[in-house]
Amino acid sequence: MTQPSPADQLRSAAEVLRQHASIGAYTATPAGAALLRVREPLAQWLDTEAGHLDHDDYPAAHPHALAVARAITGDTT
């Protein structure tokens, strides 16, 4: 199996955030409600970083975004 590109990993995480936006269980706690408020800005940041990678082709420049994306998707690579 081919490892997804860093840009693909960022976009996948953004999609995960957007797909789970309407799940009411997240609002059961203050932390969950806060996550709902920041999910779209976070998804936009990940998409922006993916766009930079499409043009820069230098994944090491975006380690924080990749770490966040991998935490969201559960990717351990």
Backbone as CSV, one residue per row, in Angstrom:
resi,resn,N_x,N_y,N_z,CA_x,CA_y,CA_z,C_x,C_y,C_z
1,MET,0.843,-1.187,0.000,0.000,0.000,0.000,0.883,1.242,0.000
2,THR,0.513,2.212,-0.798,1.269,3.444,-0.921,0.897,4.411,0.192
3,GLN,1.909,4.998,0.780,1.700,6.002,1.820,1.123,7.263,1.183
4,PRO,0.033,7.827,1.745,-0.498,9.071,1.175,0.512,10.202,1.323
5,SER,0.454,11.132,0.400,1.355,12.279,0.470,1.003,13.126,1.685
6,PRO,1.943,13.942,2.149,1.622,14.836,3.262,0.426,15.742,2.956
7,ALA,0.324,16.241,1.731,-0.820,17.089,1.375,-2.120,16.299,1.476
8,ASP,-2.105,15.045,1.034,-3.298,14.203,1.142,-3.662,13.949,2.601
9,GLN,-2.662,13.786,3.461,-2.914,13.584,4.885,-3.582,14.815,5.489
10,LEU,-3.121,15.989,5.097,-3.713,17.230,5.599,-5.161,17.365,5.144
11,ARG,-5.410,17.075,3.876,-6.782,17.176,3.362,-7.709,16.141,3.992
12,SER,-7.195,14.959,4.258,-8.007,13.924,4.910,-8.422,14.358,6.304
13,ALA,-7.504,14.950,7.036,-7.828,15.424,8.383,-8.852,16.538,8.334
14,ALA,-8.726,17.445,7.364,-9.711,18.523,7.220,-11.091,17.936,6.937
15,GLU,-11.142,16.910,6.111,-12.415,16.271,5.797,-13.007,15.586,7.029
16,VAL,-12.168,14.951,7.827,-12.649,14.317,9.058,-13.293,15.367,9.957
17,LEU,-12.644,16.499,10.106,-13.216,17.571,10.934,-14.568,18.010,10.403
18,ARG,-14.662,18.153,9.107,-15.923,18.618,8.523,-17.022,17.560,8.603
19,GLN,-16.691,16.307,8.474,-17.680,15.237,8.530,-18.277,15.092,9.916
20,HIS,-17.496,15.345,10.940,-17.960,15.162,12.305,-18.538,16.432,12.910
21,ALA,-18.736,17.431,12.095,-19.187,18.721,12.600,-20.593,18.684,13.168
22,SER,-21.431,17.811,12.676,-22.832,17.839,13.088,-23.177,16.818,14.160
23,ILE,-22.203,16.117,14.664,-22.489,15.100,15.677,-22.766,15.787,17.003
24,GLY,-23.965,15.632,17.514,-24.385,16.306,18.727,-23.657,15.877,19.977
25,ALA,-23.088,14.683,19.987,-22.393,14.198,21.177,-21.218,15.087,21.548
26,TYR,-20.634,15.770,20.570,-19.501,16.638,20.868,-19.883,17.799,21.771
27,THR,-21.127,18.198,21.756,-21.529,19.358,22.547,-21.869,18.992,23.986
28,ALA,-21.722,17.731,24.353,-22.069,17.284,25.701,-21.112,17.829,26.761
29,THR,-19.937,18.258,26.356,-18.959,18.796,27.300,-18.497,20.168,26.809
30,PRO,-17.982,20.997,27.699,-17.441,22.284,27.240,-16.317,22.105,26.223
31,ALA,-15.464,21.100,26.419,-14.377,20.864,25.470,-14.932,20.459,24.113
32,GLY,-15.970,19.659,24.113,-16.589,19.250,22.855,-17.220,20.418,22.129
33,ALA,-17.872,21.288,22.870,-18.473,22.470,22.258,-17.395,23.385,21.679
34,ALA,-16.276,23.508,22.379,-15.164,24.318,21.871,-14.599,23.715,20.593
35,LEU,-14.510,22.402,20.529,-14.022,21.743,19.323,-14.915,22.067,18.132
36,LEU,-16.218,22.094,18.352,-17.129,22.435,17.258,-16.889,23.857,16.753
37,ARG,-16.541,24.761,17.655,-16.316,26.156,17.244,-15.026,26.316,16.444
38,VAL,-14.029,25.504,16.704,-12.738,25.682,16.025,-12.534,24.715,14.868
39,ARG,-13.459,23.796,14.651,-13.244,22.764,13.641,-13.082,23.329,12.243
40,GLU,-13.902,24.305,11.853,-13.794,24.836,10.491,-12.531,25.678,10.308
41,PRO,-12.171,26.568,11.237,-10.894,27.266,11.072,-9.708,26.291,11.030
42,LEU,-9.768,25.255,11.834,-8.697,24.265,11.821,-8.665,23.523,10.480
43,ALA,-9.822,23.153,9.970,-9.896,22.481,8.672,-9.359,23.402,7.567
44,GLN,-9.684,24.681,7.638,-9.184,25.628,6.638,-7.664,25.756,6.708
45,TRP,-7.120,25.771,7.917,-5.662,25.846,8.088,-5.007,24.616,7.459
46,LEU,-5.567,23.437,7.716,-5.000,22.220,7.146,-5.074,22.247,5.620
47,ASP,-6.178,22.722,5.070,-6.294,22.852,3.614,-5.267,23.842,3.052
48,THR,-5.069,24.944,3.755,-4.084,25.938,3.317,-2.686,25.341,3.313
49,GLU,-2.352,24.622,4.374,-1.040,23.988,4.441,-0.872,22.951,3.327
50,ALA,-1.948,22.229,3.008,-1.896,21.261,1.906,-1.613,21.984,0.593
51,GLY,-2.237,23.136,0.403,-1.979,23.923,-0.802,-0.536,24.374,-0.893
52,HIS,0.045,24.752,0.244,1.463,25.132,0.245,2.327,23.943,-0.161
53,LEU,1.989,22.788,0.343,2.768,21.594,-0.001,2.641,21.261,-1.480
54,ASP,1.476,21.520,-2.066,1.304,21.268,-3.499,2.282,22.107,-4.318
55,HIS,2.585,23.304,-3.827,3.459,24.205,-4.577,4.906,24.142,-4.114
56,ASP,5.128,23.936,-2.820,6.487,23.923,-2.274,7.150,22.565,-2.421
57,ASP,6.360,21.515,-2.313,6.864,20.139,-2.333,7.965,19.946,-1.287
58,TYR,7.757,20.514,-0.122,8.750,20.398,0.948,8.029,20.129,2.258
59,PRO,7.677,18.863,2.529,6.865,18.539,3.701,7.493,18.910,5.040
60,ALA,8.816,18.971,5.114,9.455,19.289,6.390,9.141,20.714,6.847
61,ALA,8.646,21.545,5.957,8.322,22.925,6.317,7.017,23.023,7.095
62,HIS,6.268,21.944,7.160,4.946,21.987,7.770,4.760,20.882,8.826
63,PRO,5.728,20.715,9.726,5.639,19.595,10.678,4.477,19.715,11.655
64,HIS,4.135,20.914,12.065,3.046,21.066,13.034,1.700,20.700,12.411
65,ALA,1.478,21.155,11.192,0.228,20.818,10.511,0.130,19.316,10.298
66,LEU,1.231,18.691,9.915,1.212,17.246,9.711,0.969,16.503,11.027
67,ALA,1.555,16.983,12.103,1.341,16.341,13.405,-0.129,16.440,13.818
68,VAL,-0.736,17.591,13.598,-2.152,17.764,13.923,-3.001,16.852,13.044
69,ALA,-2.719,16.840,11.750,-3.489,16.004,10.825,-3.397,14.529,11.202
70,ARG,-2.207,14.084,11.538,-2.020,12.674,11.897,-2.728,12.341,13.208
71,ALA,-2.775,13.275,14.131,-3.504,13.042,15.367,-5.000,12.944,15.102
72,ILE,-5.503,13.749,14.206,-6.931,13.738,13.881,-7.334,12.427,13.207
73,THR,-6.482,11.972,12.278,-6.821,10.772,11.512,-6.348,9.489,12.182
74,GLY,-5.516,9.603,13.206,-5.004,8.403,13.869,-3.853,7.758,13.125
75,ASP,-3.249,8.474,12.194,-2.110,7.972,11.420,-0.874,7.977,12.313
76,THR,-0.208,6.863,12.403,0.980,6.768,13.262,2.279,6.861,12.500
77,THR,2.223,7.175,11.186,3.464,7.249,10.395,4.033,8.625,10.414
